[in-house]
Amino acid sequence: MRHELNFWVLGGDMRQGKLAQLLAEDGHRVHTYALEDGAVPAPGLTAEPGLSGVEQADCVVLPLPVSSGGGLLNAPLSRLSPPITEVLAPLSPGQMLCGGRVDPVTAALAAERGLTIRDYFAREELAVANAVPTALPVGHYSARREHTAPPLAMPGAGLNC
């Protein structure tokens, strides 16, 4: 039996927008906040004007990186600049809270409220997978070959390592 979860995706870039879409397509209830220009409309996905209801979330997903500096949520695809304190205030210690590259200030603010942020970027497989789209269009040098063209420019070539 499939268990529907209640996700809140707060801030971030197109990666968080795509995550929200995929979670909704998998049958979960998904709410986005501070992601107005990044979420792709999908059944089960609701763009929220505020944080009312976030306390009911099974999982809250913060962006990568969590903060854009100055104590603000990283939300480049939003007209909002919510303070991290405002984002963390309605959350409860038992809620699943995930974020990428959690800075020490954000970690301390969470700890003051009894919250634990799981840093998903600390997982090696995510850090590597996140680096691949950045490296592929640039091309690279290999000890076995002269210069390899970017794999995206060579259909079917795969990774030229």
N, C-alpha and C positions, 0 to 999 in steps of 0.2 A: 504494500500500500504506500502510495506517495504522500509525503508530508509537506504541505505548503508552509513556507516560512515567510516572515514579514521582514524585509530588508529595507534599510534606509541608506542611500548612497548620497554622501554630503560633499559638495564641491568637486574639484578636480578638473580633468581635461577629457579628451575624447575617449580615453581608456575607461574612465568611470562611466561615461555615457554608454559605451558599448556593453560594459558589465551590467548596467541597469537593464538594458534591452534584453540581453541574454538570460538574465535571471527571470525577467517577466515572461519571456518565451518558454522558459522551463516550468512555468506555472506558479511561480512565487508572486506574492504581493510585494511590489517595489515602489518606494517613494523616493523622489530625488529632491534635494534642496540645494540652492546655490549652484545649479547646473543647468540653467534655463537654455543656454545655447548649445548644449552638448548631448542632451538625452534624445534618443530617437523614439518617437511615439510608438507604443506597443500596448496591446491589451494587458491590463494588470499593472501598468506603470502610471504613477501619478506624480506630476510635478507639484510640489508643495510650496506655498508662499512663505511658510514659517516652519518652526520645529514642533508645532502642536501634534502630538501623536508619536513622536520619536521614542518616548518612554515605553511604548508597546513593542518596539522592534526586537526581533530575535537576534539580529545582527546589524550593526552600524558600520558602514565602510567609509573611512576617511581617505582623502586623496594621497597621491605620491608626488611630492612630499606633502605631509600633513599641513604644514604651515608655510605661508609665503613670506614670513618674517613679520616682525612687529606684533606678534601675538594674534595674527589673523589667519583664518582658514584659507588654504590655497584654493582659490575659486576663479581661475582665469576666464571661464566661460559664463560668468555671472556678473550682473551689475551690482551684486551684493558683496560686501566685505565683512562677513561675520567674524567677530572675535572668537577665538578658541574657547574662551571662558563661557560665552553664550551657547556654543555648540555642546560643551560638556555638561552644562548646568542641569538639563533635564534627565540626564542618563543615570542609571542605577548601577551599583557595583556588580550585579549579576549579569548584566548585559554583555554580549559578545561585541567587542569593539576592536576594529582592525584599521591599521593605517600604514603608510609606507614612509620610510625614512623619518621616523618620529624623532623630533629634536628634543633636547633635554628640558627645555621650558615647557613644552606640551606634555611630556612624560611627567614632570613634576606637578603640573596642574591637574592631570588625571589622577595621580597618586593622592593628592590632597582630597579628592572626592571619592577615594576608594575604588577607582576605576583602573583596569589593566588594559593597556593598548597592546595588541599583538602586532608586531611589526612584520608585515608580509614581505617587505623588501629584504628582510634579513635572511629569507630563505634563498639558498644558492640558486635553485632552479629558476626562481622568478628573476633574480638579478641577471642571470645569463640570458634567459628568454627575452627580457626587456632590452638587453644590449644588442641582440641580433638585428632587430629592425633598424637600429641606429647604425650598425656597422655595414650592413648589406649594401646600401646605396653608395657607399664611399669607395668600396673596393679595398684590397689589401695586398701586401707583399707576402710571398711565401718562399721558404727556403728551396722548395721543389720547382718553382716556376718563377719566371720574371714577374711581371705585374699581372694579376688576374683582374679581369673586368668585373664590375659589380654583378653578382649573380642575377639581380633583377633585370639586367640588360641582356642576359643570356638565357632565354627560356629553356627550361629543362636541364640547365647546367647544375643546379643545386648549389651547395656550399662548396666553394673552391678553397679548401684548407690545405 
